[in-house]
Amino acid sequence: MNEKVKAFIDVAVATFLASSVLVLFYGLGVRFIADATARSERGESAGLPRAAAWTCFAVVGAAVLFGIYLIVPALGGKSH
Protein backbone atom coordinates (compact mmCIF):
# COMPACT_ATOMS: atom_id res chain seq x y z
CA MET A 1 0.00 0.00 0.00
CA ASN A 2 1.22 3.46 -0.87
CA GLU A 3 2.53 5.48 2.11
CA LYS A 4 0.25 8.41 1.29
CA VAL A 5 -2.80 6.17 1.22
CA LYS A 6 -1.82 4.60 4.54
CA ALA A 7 -1.30 8.03 6.09
CA PHE A 8 -4.68 9.15 4.78
CA ILE A 9 -6.38 6.10 6.27
CA ASP A 10 -4.61 6.65 9.61
CA VAL A 11 -5.80 10.26 9.75
CA ALA A 12 -9.34 9.32 8.70
CA VAL A 13 -9.62 6.62 11.38
CA ALA A 14 -8.14 8.88 14.08
CA THR A 15 -10.51 11.69 13.10
CA PHE A 16 -13.54 9.39 13.19
CA LEU A 17 -12.62 7.96 16.59
CA ALA A 18 -11.79 11.34 18.13
CA SER A 19 -14.99 12.95 16.89
CA SER A 20 -17.03 9.99 18.14
CA VAL A 21 -15.50 10.25 21.60
CA LEU A 22 -16.09 14.01 21.71
CA VAL A 23 -19.73 13.61 20.71
CA LEU A 24 -20.11 10.90 23.36
CA PHE A 25 -18.70 13.14 26.11
CA TYR A 26 -20.78 16.13 25.00
CA GLY A 27 -23.93 13.99 24.95
CA LEU A 28 -23.17 12.63 28.41
CA GLY A 29 -22.67 16.18 29.65
CA VAL A 30 -26.06 17.24 28.30
CA ARG A 31 -27.67 14.16 29.86
CA PHE A 32 -26.08 14.86 33.24
CA ILE A 33 -27.24 18.50 33.12
CA ALA A 34 -30.79 17.33 32.39
CA ASP A 35 -30.60 14.90 35.32
CA ALA A 36 -29.27 17.62 37.62
CA THR A 37 -32.11 19.95 36.60
CA ALA A 38 -34.71 17.25 37.23
CA ARG A 39 -33.23 16.48 40.63
CA SER A 40 -33.18 20.17 41.55
CA GLU A 41 -36.84 20.53 40.63
CA ARG A 42 -37.70 17.57 42.88
CA GLY A 43 -35.71 19.11 45.73
CA GLU A 44 -33.01 16.46 45.65
CA SER A 45 -29.25 16.99 45.63
CA ALA A 46 -27.92 17.66 42.13
CA GLY A 47 -24.24 18.08 42.96
CA LEU A 48 -22.92 14.81 41.56
CA PRO A 49 -24.64 14.94 38.15
CA ARG A 50 -23.79 18.63 37.76
CA ALA A 51 -20.11 17.93 38.54
CA ALA A 52 -20.13 15.01 36.10
CA ALA A 53 -21.65 17.24 33.41
CA TRP A 54 -19.05 19.95 33.81
CA THR A 55 -16.31 17.33 33.84
CA CYS A 56 -17.57 15.99 30.50
CA PHE A 57 -17.71 19.51 29.06
CA ALA A 58 -14.18 20.19 30.35
CA VAL A 59 -12.89 17.06 28.57
CA VAL A 60 -14.50 18.23 25.32
CA GLY A 61 -13.09 21.74 25.73
CA ALA A 62 -9.61 20.44 26.49
CA ALA A 63 -9.69 18.22 23.40
CA VAL A 64 -10.79 21.12 21.21
CA LEU A 65 -8.04 23.36 22.58
CA PHE A 66 -5.48 20.60 22.06
CA GLY A 67 -6.65 20.23 18.46
CA ILE A 68 -6.23 23.97 17.90
CA TYR A 69 -2.77 23.76 19.47
CA LEU A 70 -1.82 21.01 17.03
CA ILE A 71 -3.19 22.83 13.98
CA VAL A 72 -1.91 26.36 14.59
CA PRO A 73 1.86 26.45 13.99
CA ALA A 74 2.41 29.58 16.10
CA LEU A 75 1.14 27.75 19.20
CA GLY A 76 3.15 24.59 18.64
CA GLY A 77 6.48 26.36 18.37
CA LYS A 78 7.27 24.88 14.96
CA SER A 79 7.12 26.84 11.76
CA HIS A 80 7.11 24.94 8.49
Backbone as CSV, one residue per row, in Angstrom:
resi,resn,N_x,N_y,N_z,CA_x,CA_y,CA_z,C_x,C_y,C_z
1,MET,0.836,-1.173,0.000,0.000,0.000,0.000,0.883,1.239,0.000
2,ASN,0.493,2.216,-0.766,1.219,3.464,-0.870,1.257,4.157,0.499
3,GLU,2.387,4.795,0.821,2.533,5.477,2.110,1.523,6.590,2.277
4,LYS,1.210,7.316,1.195,0.248,8.414,1.289,-1.155,7.887,1.575
5,VAL,-1.484,6.760,0.986,-2.803,6.170,1.225,-2.889,5.691,2.666
6,LYS,-1.832,5.056,3.155,-1.816,4.596,4.539,-1.928,5.771,5.502
7,ALA,-1.218,6.846,5.233,-1.295,8.026,6.087,-2.703,8.621,6.066
8,PHE,-3.326,8.642,4.888,-4.683,9.154,4.780,-5.649,8.304,5.601
9,ILE,-5.502,6.998,5.518,-6.382,6.097,6.266,-6.164,6.272,7.772
10,ASP,-4.910,6.424,8.193,-4.613,6.648,9.606,-5.292,7.919,10.117
11,VAL,-5.186,8.985,9.344,-5.795,10.258,9.745,-7.316,10.142,9.757
12,ALA,-7.882,9.469,8.765,-9.336,9.317,8.704,-9.861,8.519,9.895
13,VAL,-9.184,7.443,10.249,-9.621,6.624,11.385,-9.475,7.406,12.694
14,ALA,-8.354,8.090,12.870,-8.140,8.877,14.083,-9.183,9.986,14.205
15,THR,-9.501,10.631,13.092,-10.511,11.689,13.104,-11.879,11.136,13.471
16,PHE,-12.243,10.001,12.889,-13.536,9.388,13.185,-13.636,9.006,14.660
17,LEU,-12.592,8.377,15.189,-12.618,7.963,16.592,-12.648,9.159,17.536
18,ALA,-11.832,10.158,17.258,-11.793,11.336,18.129,-13.124,12.082,18.113
19,SER,-13.707,12.240,16.943,-14.990,12.947,16.887,-16.084,12.136,17.568
20,SER,-16.044,10.832,17.461,-17.033,9.986,18.142,-16.921,10.112,19.660
21,VAL,-15.702,10.115,20.160,-15.496,10.252,21.599,-15.954,11.631,22.080
22,LEU,-15.664,12.670,21.308,-16.092,14.013,21.708,-17.611,14.138,21.722
23,VAL,-18.269,13.584,20.734,-19.734,13.613,20.706,-20.289,12.823,21.889
24,LEU,-19.677,11.698,22.213,-20.108,10.904,23.359,-20.008,11.717,24.651
25,PHE,-18.879,12.357,24.884,-18.699,13.138,26.108,-19.644,14.337,26.152
26,TYR,-19.858,14.989,25.023,-20.781,16.125,25.001,-22.204,15.649,25.298
27,GLY,-22.604,14.544,24.690,-23.933,13.991,24.946,-24.119,13.588,26.401
28,LEU,-23.093,12.970,26.985,-23.169,12.631,28.408,-23.293,13.885,29.269
29,GLY,-22.573,14.927,28.901,-22.672,16.182,29.646,-24.076,16.760,29.598
30,VAL,-24.690,16.743,28.428,-26.060,17.238,28.297,-27.006,16.376,29.129
31,ARG,-26.819,15.063,29.089,-27.675,14.159,29.856,-27.522,14.395,31.351
32,PHE,-26.292,14.594,31.820,-26.079,14.859,33.241,-26.689,16.192,33.667
33,ILE,-26.617,17.206,32.807,-27.244,18.503,33.122,-28.756,18.335,33.241
34,ALA,-29.345,17.570,32.328,-30.791,17.327,32.392,-31.156,16.596,33.687
35,ASP,-30.349,15.623,34.081,-30.596,14.897,35.323,-30.467,15.827,36.526
36,ALA,-29.458,16.684,36.514,-29.267,17.623,37.623,-30.450,18.585,37.728
37,THR,-30.960,19.043,36.593,-32.109,19.945,36.597,-33.345,19.246,37.155
38,ALA,-33.565,18.017,36.728,-34.714,17.254,37.226,-34.603,17.015,38.729
39,ARG,-33.413,16.697,39.191,-33.230,16.479,40.632,-33.462,17.765,41.409
40,SER,-32.976,18.889,40.875,-33.176,20.169,41.549,-34.657,20.508,41.657
41,GLU,-35.402,20.243,40.609,-36.836,20.532,40.625,-37.581,19.663,41.634
42,ARG,-37.080,18.458,41.893,-37.697,17.568,42.884,-37.194,17.858,44.296
43,GLY,-36.257,18.772,44.420,-35.714,19.111,45.729,-34.599,18.203,46.185
44,GLU,-34.095,17.371,45.308,-33.009,16.457,45.647,-31.655,17.110,45.362
45,SER,-30.613,16.504,45.867,-29.253,16.988,45.626,-28.849,16.741,44.172
46,ALA,-28.319,17.776,43.534,-27.916,17.662,42.129,-26.419,17.871,41.948
47,GLY,-25.668,17.787,43.033,-24.240,18.078,42.961,-23.444,17.111,42.105
48,LEU,-23.696,15.810,42.294,-22.918,14.815,41.557,-23.179,14.860,40.046
49,PRO,-24.441,14.867,39.599,-24.639,14.937,38.146,-24.154,16.256,37.537
50,ARG,-24.271,17.340,38.287,-23.792,18.625,37.761,-22.266,18.608,37.634
51,ALA,-21.576,18.033,38.621,-20.111,17.927,38.543,-19.695,17.011,37.398
52,ALA,-20.437,15.917,37.206,-20.130,15.013,36.098,-20.334,15.712,34.757
53,ALA,-21.382,16.514,34.663,-21.650,17.244,33.415,-20.515,18.205,33.093
54,TRP,-20.109,18.975,34.071,-19.049,19.948,33.808,-17.710,19.265,33.558
55,THR,-17.514,18.096,34.138,-16.307,17.327,33.837,-16.309,16.874,32.378
56,CYS,-17.462,16.398,31.910,-17.571,15.988,30.500,-17.321,17.176,29.570
57,PHE,-17.913,18.326,29.893,-17.709,19.512,29.064,-16.256,19.971,29.096
58,ALA,-15.597,19.820,30.247,-14.182,20.190,30.349,-13.312,19.283,29.481
59,VAL,-13.636,18.001,29.427,-12.891,17.064,28.570,-13.040,17.475,27.104
60,VAL,-14.261,17.805,26.700,-14.495,18.233,25.317,-13.729,19.520,25.028
61,GLY,-13.806,20.484,25.933,-13.093,21.745,25.733,-11.587,21.560,25.653
62,ALA,-11.051,20.701,26.514,-9.607,20.442,26.485,-9.191,19.790,25.173
63,ALA,-10.009,18.873,24.675,-9.687,18.218,23.404,-9.732,19.204,22.249
64,VAL,-10.699,20.103,22.269,-10.786,21.122,21.210,-9.570,22.048,21.266
65,LEU,-9.216,22.496,22.458,-8.043,23.363,22.581,-6.758,22.648,22.159
66,PHE,-6.644,21.366,22.488,-5.479,20.604,22.064,-5.437,20.482,20.543
67,GLY,-6.587,20.285,19.924,-6.650,20.234,18.463,-6.213,21.543,17.828
68,ILE,-6.651,22.650,18.409,-6.228,23.965,17.900,-4.726,24.127,18.070
69,TYR,-4.207,23.685,19.212,-2.768,23.757,19.468,-1.982,22.970,18.417
70,LEU,-2.512,21.812,18.025,-1.815,21.006,17.033,-1.887,21.614,15.636
71,ILE,-2.980,22.296,15.330,-3.192,22.827,13.979,-2.461,24.146,13.765
72,VAL,-2.484,25.034,14.752,-1.911,26.365,14.587,-0.413,26.315,14.853
73,PRO,0.404,26.588,13.831,1.857,26.454,13.993,2.442,27.424,15.026
74,ALA,1.864,28.597,15.163,2.408,29.576,16.104,2.300,29.084,17.548
75,LEU,1.319,28.263,17.846,1.144,27.748,19.200,2.047,26.557,19.482
76,GLY,2.351,25.777,18.458,3.154,24.587,18.640,4.646,24.847,18.696
77,GLY,5.075,26.026,18.330,6.476,26.364,18.367,7.254,25.939,17.140
78,LYS,6.598,25.313,16.183,7.270,24.882,14.957,6.705,25.684,13.783
79,SER,7.593,26.175,12.980,7.122,26.841,11.756,7.637,26.058,10.563
80,HIS,6.749,25.777,9.642,7.111,24.942,8.486,7.447,25.803,7.314
